[in-house]
Amino acid sequence: MKNRYLGNSGLAVSRVCLGTMTFGNESWGCGEKESAEILGSYLDSGGNFIDTADLYAATESEKILGKILKGKDRSSLVIASKCWFPVNETPNARGLSRKHIVEACEASLTRMKLDYMDLFQIHGPDPYTPIEETMSALDDLIRSGKIRYSGCSNLYAWQVVKANAAAKQNGYEPFISGQYLYNLIRRDIEREILPACVDQGMGILCWSPLASGLLTGKYRGVDIPEPGSRFKEVGEILNDRFIWKEALELVDLVCSIADEVGKSPVTVALSWILKDHAVTSVLAGARSVEQLLPSLEAGEWDLSDEHRDQLTAKLPCDHGYPCDWMKIALVPNFSKTEPEPNRAQRFPPLA
Ligand SMILES: NC(=O)c1ccc[n+]([C@@H]2O[C@H](COP(=O)([O-])OP(=O)(O)OC[C@H]3O[C@@H](n4cnc5c(N)ncnc54)[C@H](OP(=O)(O)O)[C@@H]3O)[C@@H](O)[C@H]2O)c1
């Protein structure tokens, strides 16, 4: 399994991270036994990076991890969790206040039976808490040794930059990572978020890299998803998020490239994401070892540039304004001098 540094930090993580949202989920996930097998198979492949959240299976995912991590070499692992979603009905059991961040971290550590977490991520933005309070609380957790680094998830680009600016101004540690929805079908982050994270020296961690299973190719021509699968159980959210005519045509291309190179569509779809080194890791989700194996292959195998370009062109991302303005106004006027590489800002592709 190949490793990458998480953003500008010195933390080396596997480029395939084990997502554990399936652990303990009774509807479309797996129980403790399968979770232990999945973790074992991931560690056997050389993976070191595990992602969870208090939200997952109403804290069951963290509790299962607490049981199945027992006896594993803790220091070789990079363990990440998240807070933000309500954990009960009381008003402070949610969001990004100092009170909730500290309590959520301590509760996650207790459930996972850990002394510290490597990466603690805010799962979304809190419009009612000053960002200075949030960054200060995360910094306190770092100083007290309860977490090593902090990251964010699902923030707007301006919120990421504002949070890190507040951290810098006050001497707090900035975010080292952003966790976002990114796959061949949903490339929204290319517009603003991905360039912002690159600018901030943050690594990108991609959730739902297989579009919740669609990019495996298993739904081609199938009207009714299999019982127990995510598309069967929560299809009303996923259909809107991932399924339309051109997206299904893209899945066909993923499958035909997979046939050509003798790999699973899963490996091809994940490798497309990992071709961009702004991305540190894809978060692989599975409810069996069998499902996980082709994802693990993406930890070693690289797609050719030609196939990457073919897939990129198949379902172009509409970058919209101001990107279309840049093509007309910026490119002709600022492309005459070669930029010093470290000074060049990253924009969505302007060609
Ligand atoms: N920060 C956030 O807001 C956020 C949100 C979502 C997820 N996440 C993180 O990202 C991780 C991955 O997300 P995800 O689970 O949505 O990723 P995903 O890779 O897009 O979807 C995983 C699902 O695809 C199906 N699948 C995977 N491999 C397969 C194979 N070889 N054959 C057939 N089906 C296969 C399985 O679902 P079925 O068997 O049910 O079809 C599996 O549960 C999560 O575990 C979590 O850690 C974070």
The ligand as an ORCA input file, in Angstrom:
! r2SCAN-3c Opt
* xyz 0 1
  N     -17.462     13.316      5.922
  C     -18.636     12.911      5.474
  O     -19.629     13.664      5.465
  C     -18.769     11.498      4.979
  C     -19.958     11.078      4.331
  C     -20.020      9.764      3.880
  C     -18.950      8.900      4.082
  N     -17.829      9.320      4.746
  C     -16.659      8.423      4.943
  O     -16.300      7.883      3.692
  C     -16.278      6.457      3.779
  C     -16.645      5.884      2.438
  O     -17.921      6.377      2.032
  P     -18.903      5.427      1.257
  O     -19.097      4.193      2.058
  O     -20.075      6.225      0.866
  O     -17.975      5.069     -0.014
  P     -18.244      4.409     -1.406
  O     -16.972      3.719     -1.747
  O     -18.747      5.404     -2.387
  O     -19.409      3.335     -1.187
  C     -19.160      2.149     -0.476
  C     -20.271      1.172     -0.776
  O     -20.183      0.727     -2.140
  C     -20.514     -0.644     -2.220
  N     -19.301     -1.353     -2.637
  C     -18.009     -1.064     -2.303
  N     -17.168     -1.941     -2.877
  C     -17.928     -2.800     -3.570
  C     -17.638     -3.923     -4.388
  N     -16.382     -4.358     -4.592
  N     -18.669     -4.601     -4.954
  C     -19.938     -4.201     -4.784
  N     -20.277     -3.135     -4.025
  C     -19.284     -2.446     -3.409
  C     -20.972     -1.056     -0.833
  O     -22.367     -0.721     -0.689
  P     -23.576     -1.746     -0.939
  O     -23.078     -3.125     -0.756
  O     -24.583     -1.341      0.066
  O     -24.038     -1.486     -2.335
  C     -20.188     -0.100      0.046
  O     -20.732      0.064      1.337
  C     -17.229      6.139      4.930
  O     -17.000      4.874      5.497
  C     -16.909      7.243      5.889
  O     -15.716      6.932      6.588
  C     -17.739     10.604      5.186
*
